[in-house]
Amino acid sequence: MKNQPMPVPISQPPIEIGHGRILHGRALDLLPSLETGGFQSIIADPPYFQVLLDQAWDNSWQTPDDYLDWTLQWVRECKRLLRPDGLLHIFGQLGKREHVWLHLCSMLAREMQFHDMIIWDRAVGYNERSDSFTPQYEMILVLRHENCAKPYFDKNAVRLPYSEDTIQAYLKDNRYKDMQARERHLRKGKYATNILRVPSLKGTSKEKIGHPSQKPLALIHQLIASSTRPGDAVLDPFLGSGTTAAAAEQLGRTWVGIESHPEYVQMAHQRLKAGG
Ligand SMILES: C[S@@+](CC[C@H](N)C(=O)[O-])C[C@H]1O[C@@H](n2cnc3c(N)ncnc32)[C@H](O)[C@@H]1O
């Protein structure tokens, strides 16, 4: 098995870089040290539980219930850390652990208020399932505080441009009297739906830096841009290759990332040093 778990030192000095810091250690050990209500948005891409069978960090629970118990503990910490109008995003996928993910969603919908289920359409299928359609999407469960009627969300930050052909075709619609206003409106683009189509990273992608579960920057960008204002703080309890930190830096947000594996701590550090 690759990436054998390494003993994690109890306290490593944080790595300060850009507008954030990387904390080296386990999420459950380090989350309690962070400030209550300190984060506007949390992007959590946790171990999936027995999906990446060759990665020790994805296989360290004996049973699905052990994994669910662990999930509940870190989610409770994230709930404490989330601002009153903030959003908590949790990645998950079907496939080998379909029941665990479904139980996880149902369990967490009792713990916090369900807000949305975003589909990350990876544009190509990702495993050889012989008994059904080939899976092509992952899910992002979005939760808010139970007493939060309206979390912060900026739809304008995640507009998608219309193609020039589409704009020209719409401008032929003569029901609109003020065509200049109509064109200004069209050029702002359309609101993104909750199906985010962003191709997953191929081995040959320039962005790919060697983490087996690295998420595309363009995907994390959309989550952060929509759920935070400039200057807000973003938390990633499972930082991996540092995608959340890189996106937060590019968008002018502050951030904290936690990662337990020393190799990935270094990977994220080097990535941020090189500009993300
Ligand atoms: C699915 S990956 C995250 C990938 C990341 N989103 C990216 O784009 O690179 C999960 C990460 O969590 C780390 N991890 C596993 N258990 C952890 C724990 N208890 N605390 C913190 N990090 C952990 C793994 O080493 C792995 O890098």
The ligand as a Gaussian input file, in Angstrom:
#p B3LYP/6-31G(d) Opt

LIG

0 1
 C       -9.354000      13.679000      -0.686000
 S       -7.793000      14.266000      -0.202000
 C       -7.885000      16.040000      -0.363000
 C       -7.404000      16.510000      -1.719000
 C       -7.433000      18.024000      -1.878000
 N       -8.791000      18.532000      -1.933000
 C       -6.672000      18.465000      -3.119000
 O       -7.255000      19.116000      -4.020000
 O       -5.494000      18.146000      -3.221000
 C       -7.843000      14.021000       1.533000
 C       -6.582000      14.421000       2.261000
 O       -6.815000      14.285000       3.668000
 C       -5.603000      13.892000       4.282000
 N       -5.987000      13.303000       5.568000
 C       -6.356000      12.039000       5.840000
 N       -6.704000      11.903000       7.139000
 C       -6.549000      13.131000       7.693000
 C       -6.765000      13.641000       9.002000
 N       -7.233000      12.869000       9.983000
 N       -6.519000      14.949000       9.232000
 C       -6.063000      15.755000       8.217000
 N       -5.810000      15.318000       6.964000
 C       -6.073000      14.022000       6.695000
 C       -4.978000      12.930000       3.293000
 O       -3.578000      12.812000       3.513000
 C       -5.350000      13.584000       1.949000
 O       -4.304000      14.409000       1.494000

